């Protein structure tokens, strides 16, 4: 019998990156992957035409969360969804 290794649910895999990139193609956002403090790639959404990211995405056991970046709402979870497509659609509907 082998050992059971727990896989961190918040780790963004290559499969996740492809799904996020595909979801962003049909939205008002561009997606960037940047290394965080732990030297792990983290996804950020940039509204098309803007220079700075609007949201940081966080993978959870239940799907994805969009965390606001900006002066007023920084750190707040703005939206949650099981699938990346649904999350980006909801955020696109909110975006000015």
C-alpha positions in Angstrom: 0.0 0.0 0.0 1.2 3.4 -0.9 0.9 6.6 1.1 -1.9 9.1 0.6 -0.7 12.5 -0.2 -3.2 15.4 0.3 -3.4 17.7 -2.7 -3.9 21.3 -1.7 -7.3 22.5 -2.9 -6.0 26.0 -3.4 -3.2 25.1 -5.8 -3.9 26.4 -9.3 -3.0 23.5 -11.7 -2.1 23.7 -15.4 -5.6 22.4 -16.0 -7.0 25.3 -14.0 -4.9 27.7 -15.9 -6.3 26.4 -19.2 -9.9 26.6 -18.0 -9.4 30.2 -16.7 -7.7 31.3 -19.9 -10.5 29.9 -22.0 -13.2 31.5 -19.7 -11.4 34.9 -20.0 -11.4 34.7 -23.8 -15.2 35.2 -23.9 -15.3 37.9 -21.2 -14.5 41.6 -20.7 -11.4 40.5 -18.8 -7.8 39.6 -19.6 -6.2 37.1 -17.2 -2.6 37.3 -15.9 -0.8 34.7 -13.8 1.7 36.3 -11.3 3.9 34.7 -8.7 2.7 35.4 -5.1 4.8 35.6 -2.0 5.0 31.8 -1.8 6.4 31.7 -5.4 3.2 30.1 -6.7 1.3 31.4 -9.8 -1.9 33.2 -8.8 -4.5 34.4 -11.3 -5.5 38.0 -11.7 -8.3 39.6 -13.8 -7.6 42.8 -15.6 -10.6 44.6 -17.2 -9.8 45.1 -20.9 -8.3 48.5 -21.4 -7.1 48.9 -17.8 -3.5 48.7 -16.6 -4.1 47.3 -13.1 -5.9 44.1 -12.0 -9.4 44.4 -10.8 -9.6 41.0 -9.0 -7.4 38.2 -7.7 -8.9 34.8 -8.1 -8.7 32.2 -5.3 -9.4 28.5 -5.8 -11.4 26.9 -3.0 -12.8 23.5 -2.3 -16.2 24.8 -3.7 -14.9 26.5 -6.8 -13.5 30.0 -7.3 -13.7 33.4 -5.5 -13.0 36.8 -6.9 -11.3 39.1 -4.4 -11.5 42.8 -5.1 -8.3 44.9 -5.6 -8.6 48.6 -5.3 -8.9 51.5 -2.9 -12.4 50.8 -1.4 -13.1 47.1 -1.5 -9.6 45.5 -1.3 -9.7 42.1 0.1 -13.4 41.6 -0.1 -14.8 38.5 -1.8 -17.0 40.0 -4.5 -18.3 36.8 -6.2 -18.1 33.0 -5.9 -18.9 30.4 -8.5 -18.2 26.7 -9.1 -16.9 27.2 -12.6 -14.6 29.8 -14.0 -17.0 30.7 -16.8 -19.8 31.4 -14.3 -17.5 33.6 -12.2 -16.3 35.7 -15.1 -19.8 36.1 -16.4 -21.0 37.3 -13.0 -18.1 39.7 -12.7 -18.6 41.0 -16.2 -22.2 41.9 -15.4 -21.0 43.9 -12.4 -18.2 45.7 -14.1 -18.8 49.3 -15.2 
